[in-house]
Amino acid sequence: MNPFRVHKGRVAPLYRANVDTDQIIPKQFLKRIEKTGFGEFVFFDWRRRPDGSLDPEFTLNQPRYKGASILVTDKNFGCGSSREHAVWALADFGFRVVIAPTFADIFANNCVQNGVLTVALNEAETAEIAHRAQAIPDYELTVDLEQKKVSDSQVFTANFSIDDSIRHRLLNGLDDIGLTMQYEKEIAAYEAAHPAIGN
C-alpha cells in the first residue's frame, strides 16, 4: 500500500447524504476477487442510463471532473453493507481522498486498509468545498495528512482530526499485514522458541 502524505488533486462534488455501498458498487459486480477492475462500475446506476450509455448530466461523467482524485460528499457516506468492494471501486476509479461530514464506520475502516483517506469536516466546510468545485473550473485541493489540513489556492483552509494510529498507518502505507510485519523479528523469535508439535 502506498504511503499517503500530501495529495493535490481535482475535486468532484457528489453532494448527497446517505450514499450507501450498493450505490457505490452495485451487487451484480461483486464477482471478482481482485481489487482491480471495479472502477468502471462505480456509481453504475447513477452514471449510466437504462440503455447502458453514460448519463452526461451525472457529475463524474462531466469533462470538467475527469481525472478527479478527491470526492466531496455529504454525511453518512458509505453506509449500508460492509462490502470492501466499494472502496476498491473508488480507488480504482482514481479517488485517493473522500471528504464528508461523517462516514459509516466499516466503510471508513475499509478505506484505511486500502490507502484511501477519509477526511471528516463539518457540514459548512464540506458544502463550501462542493460549491467551489461546482463554481470554479478545474478546482483543486491540497490534502496534507502530515499537517492534518485541507486547503486550496484561494483562501479556503480547514483542519481535520484523525486517530493517531490511523494517521500512522496511512503515512507509512501499512495495512493490517504491513502493521503485523513491523514485528517480524519478534514473531520469528517466538516461533523459534515454540517449535511446531507433531508433524
N, C-alpha and C positions, 0 to 999 in steps of 0.2 A: 504494500500500500504506500502510495506516495505521500511524503510529509506535506502538511498544509501550514504555511506560514503567512504569506501575504498574497492575496489574489486580486487582480484587477480585471474586470470584465463587464461586458454589456449586460444590461438588466432587462428582463422580460417581466411584465406585470400580469399576474393571473389572480386578480384581487377578488377571491371568492372564499367564503368561510366554509369550514367543514368539508374540505376536499378529501374524499376517502381513497383508500388504496385501490379500490376496484375501479375508480375513475382514472387513477394514475396509470395502472396497468390492468386492463380487464382480464377476467379469469381465463378466457379462451386462449390467452397467450402464455400461460404458465406451464408450457410443455418442455421447455429447455432446462437443462441442468447447469449450463454455463452461465456466467454472469454477463455475458455479452450478447448482443443481438436483440435486445429489448427496446432500444431507443426509438426505433421506427414505430413502435406501438404505444408510446407514451401518450396519455390522454386521448386514446384512439377514438372513443365515442364523441369527443368534443372536436377533435381535429378533422374528422372525416364526415362527409355526407353519407346518407344511406347507400349511395351507389359506390362508395369507397374512395371517391375523389376528395382531395384536400379542400376544406372549407376556408376560403381566403379571408373570411371575417375573423376566424379564430386567431388569437394573439400570436401563438407560436408559428403560425403559417405566414405571418406578415413579414415581408422582406426586411423591414426595419429592425426586427428582433432576431434575424438569422445569426446564428453563432453565439447567442446569449448564453452566458455561463452562470448567471445569478438570477434566481427566480424569487420574486417578491409576491407574497400571497397573504391571505387573511387568517384569522385564528383557527386553531384546531386542525392544522394541516396534517394529513397522513393518518386520519382516524380510520376506523373500520378494522379489517382483518390485519393480521401480523405479517403478511407476505413481504419478504425481503426483496422480492422482485420489483416492488415499487421503487426502491432506492436504486436497484440495478438499472431500471429503465431511465430514471432521471439522470444518473451518472453516464449511461451510455449515450444519452441524447446530448450530453455536454455540460450539465449543471454541476458546479462544484460547491455552490452555496445556495441555501434556501433561507429566505428571511420571512418571518411571520411573527405575530404577537405570541402565539402558542403553538405547540406541536403535540401530536399524540406521542405518548412515552415510548411505545415499541418502535414506532417509525423513527423517532429521534435516535434511539439506540442502534437501530439498523444503519442509520446514516454514519454513526461513529465507526461501525465495523467496516464501512466501505469508503471512508475518507471524504465523505460529504459533510460540510459544516452547516449546522443549523444555527441561525442567529435569531434570538428572540429579542425583538424591540417592541416598544409599546405601540398601541394602535395608531396614535397620531404620527409616529415616526414611519411606520410601515405604509400608512396611507400617503404620506408625503413622498416617499420613495416611489410608490406606484404612480402618483400624479406626475412626478418628474420624468419617469420612464415613458409615460404617455405623451408628455408635452415637449420633451427635449429630444431631438433626433440623436441617435447613437449614444444614449445616456449610459454612462459607466459609473461604477462604484469601485472603490478600493476597500477590501475587507482585510483588516490586519489582525490576525489571531494573536500575534505576539503582544500587541498593544490593546487588544480587545476593543477595536474601534472600526466604525464604518464611515466612509467619507466620500464626497465627490469633488469635482474640480471647481465647483461653485462655492457655496457657503455651508452646505449640509454636512453635519458630522453627528455621530451618535456613538455612545459607548454601550457595550453589552457585557453581560455576565455569563460565565461559563464555568462549569465544575472544573476544578484544577486537574483532576485525574483525566477527564475527557480532553482538556486542553493539552495535557502532556502527551496523550496518545496520538492526537492529531498532529501536533507539532513534530512528532517523531515517526509518524507513519506506522503506528502499531495497532493491528487488530488483536483479537484475543490470542491468536497463535503467536504473533510477534511479542505480545506482552509476556506470555509464558516463556518464550525463548530468551528473554532477558536473564532468566535464571537457569540457563542451560548447564552451567558448571555445577550449580547446586543440585540440579536434577541428576546429572551424571554421577556425582559423588554419592547421592542417596542410593541410586540404583546399584552402584558398585558395592555398597555396604549391605545391600539386600538382594543377593542373587536370586534368580527365579528358582522355584522349587518344582521338582518332578517333571522333567521333560521326557 
